[in-house]
Amino acid sequence: MSKNQVSRRQFLSYTLTGVGGFMAAGMLMPMVRFAIDPVLKANATGDFIPTKQKIADLTNEPVRVDYTFTQVDAWYESEVTSSAWVYKDDSGNVIALSPVCKHLGCTVDWNTDKANQNHFFCPCHYGLYTKDGSNVPGTPPLAPLDVFPFIEKDGFLYLGKAKPRKEA
């Protein structure tokens, strides 16, 4: 026998502390996992969202390109459909513009105002944008339309997150 004997009281204290620690860890681990799970989940889609628009089919006339992506809000996933106005400029560069008006967030449309042909028109407050997305002075929008970064992959257009333009 050893000289350091553990009394019954010490043994019971050590045992209850150990069992209580394991029980506390067993209750806390699911809560911790629940709290940090969305942070640890890998995003397989990357920064660009695929569209069904072929780059070769684009002309100098803006076309509305609708695309769908999965939006994750914590543990809730939903399918979101959004759109962009896409065309090729005179030098053949692809331009992708956000359809969201910078005045109050309404949706702009291409060439729908009979008085202002070849402009993006916001029907909510009669906002106008030129073909390149610049706001027309004297109309409600105070900033140009946001632009989408894009990449071409296998001949199709992939759009990134819309970013505001620096110039205004």
N, C-alpha and C positions, 0 to 999 in steps of 0.2 A: 504494500500500500504506500501511496505517496504521503509526504508530510503535509501538503496543502490540500486538505480535504474541503470539499464544497459542502456547505451546509444545505439543508433542505430549503431554507428560505432563499439562498442565493441561486440554487438550481431552479426553483420555481420562478424567480425573477428573470433569470436568463432565458428560460423557456418561453415565458409569456411575452417577453420583449421580442424574441425572435419570431414567434408566431404572429404577434401583432404587426411586426414589420413586413412579413410576407403578405399578410392580409391587406395592409395599407398599399403595398406595391401592386397587389392584384387588383385593387379597386382603382388606383391612379393610372395604371398603364393604359387601359382602354380610353380614359378621358384624355390623356396626353396624346395618344395616337389619333383620336378623333379631332383634336385641336390642330395638330400639325400635318395631318394627312394631305390636305390640299396643297400645302407648301412643298411637300416632297414629291408629289405626283409629276412625272415627266410630261412635257408637252411635245407630242410627236408631230404636230402640224407645222411647227416652225413659225416664222414671222410672215410668211406669204400664203395667201389663200388662193386655191385654184379656181379659175372660172372656165366656162365653156366657150369663151371667145378665142378664136384663132387669130393670131397676130396678122397673118397673111390676108385675112378677110377685112381688116380695118381700112377705112378710106379717110378722106379729109372731112367727112360728115360725122359729127358726134353720134354715137349709138349708146343706148342705155345697156349696160352689162349688169345683169343680176347674178349674185353669187350667194351661196349658203355656207355657213360655218357653224360649228358647235361652240356656244358660249358657256363657260363654266363660272357659276357664281357659288363659291364654296363647294357644296355638295350637290347643287342643282345644275343639271345640264339641260340646255335648250338649243334648238335649231333656230338660227337667226338668218333671215334673208335681208341682204342689203344690196345696194347698187352703186354704180359709178358711170360717169359719162366718159367714153373713151373714143379717141380719134387719132389720126396721124396728122401732124402739122405739115407745112409746105416743104420742110426739109426731110420729111419721112420719119421724124421722131414721134414715138407714141406719147400721147398726153392723156392722163387719167385724172379726172376731176371729181371731187365729191359733189353729190347732188344736194347737199345741205346748205341752205341760204345762211349767210353770216349775220343777217339781221336778227331773225327770231327763230331760226332753225326749221323753216318750212322747206319743202322739196322743190327744187328748181326743175324746169323742163326746157328742152331745146326747141327753139323756133315755134313756140305756141302763141306768141303775141303778134297779132297781125300788123300792129303799128311799128314793131321793132323786129324785123326779120333778122335771122342769123344771130340771135342773142339767146342767152339763157335767161328765162323769165321766171320770177317768183310771183305767183298769183295772189299771195296773201297780202302783200303791201306794195305790189308793182315794182319789185326790185329787178334790176337788169345787170347782167354780166356779159362781157364780150365773149367771143368764142374761146379765147385763151383763159377765161375765168376771172379776168380783172373786173372789178366793180365799176359801173358807169357812174361818173360824178353826177350828183343831183338826185340820185335814187337812194332809198333807205340803206342798203348794205354799205358798211363802212370798211369792209375788207374783202379781198378776193377770195374765191372759192379755194378750199383746201385741195391739195394734190396728193395722189396716191403714189408712193414708190411702187415699182413693178419689176418683175423679171419675166423673161420668156423661158419656158421649159417645155421641150418637146413640141414647140410651135404654138403652145397655148399661153394665155396671159395669166400671170399670178400677181395678185394685188397685196400690198402691205397695208399698214395702218395709215389712214389719211393724216397728213401733216400740214399745218398752216404755212403759207408762203411768207417769206421774210419781207418781200417788197409789198407795198400797199399804196 
